[in-house]
Amino acid sequence: MQVELISKRFQGSQYYKTGKGKPILLLHGFAEDSHIWEQQILSLEKEYCVIAPDLPGSGSSPMPQEEITMELLSDFVSEILIQEQIDQFILMGHSMGGYIALAFAEQHEDQLLAFSLIHSSAFEDNEEKKENRRKSIKLIANDGKEVFLSAMIPNLYSETSKNRLKNEMANHLTMAMGISSNALQAYYNAMILRPSRIHVLRNTKLPVQFVIGKEDKAIPFDQSLKQCYIPQISKVDILDEIGHSSMVESPDKLSSILNSFCKYVLNYKMP
């Protein structure tokens, strides 16, 4: 069921809601919308209430009036919770969605049962990555959106996946092309400005899940491993021959991993 968010700040934004049970909220990444979670939603909705929004500026959700930051997108999550009258839930974010999940955990940990970082990182961008993002912003601003996305999307997949998922990558590119140049630039600027949130991992007492693609070019494997040791309670799943997009590259495996984590969380007793 498609639902419209009626809050004044994010009026007209859309999210998908299905299933019954404990709430799980799925946050998509950069150059995606909620459709990226299609296979995981079909799996999770059997036991849980699943909410998958189109982030402001993506999919069916309009650009916000305010500057896009991870904190603003965290507020967007809060508005959904208010509308749905949800007190506690499990938050799962892919890539940029993981950055938002960390910002939300920093502000509202009491509302979380756990959170999951799927091909994501609590480290801030290094200077080289920030400069690469700035170059991409300039390219997109100069009518280079298609050139940028056509180069970026294949890099989200492992070499093995590229050879067997040509149609799926084409669909991913089509999804990305539906996002405005202004939104893509705003997201990249928000990623440049986001701070390190390693302290969130260090201070949380909640279970934290890390899903890592061994061939992820966007989040280096060694960086992913470093953050796994920081939380008190870490659940780590490493996927061989998978890049940055396990939702598409290995949908059944990812669905199984997410289901197992949810079961663990709901049986977990806080000390």
Secondary structure by P-SEA (a helix, b strand, c coil): cbbbbcccccccbbbbbbbbccbbbbbbccccccccaaaaaaaaccccbbbbbccccccccccccccccaaaaaaaaaaaaaaacccbbbbbbccaaaaaaaaaaaccccccccccccccccccccaaaaaaaaaaaaaaaacaaaaaaaacccccccaaaaaccaaaaaaaaaaaaaccaaaaaaaaaaaaacccaaaaaaccccbbbbbbbcccccccaaaaaaacccccbbbbbbbcccccccccccaaaaaaaaaaaaaaaaacccc
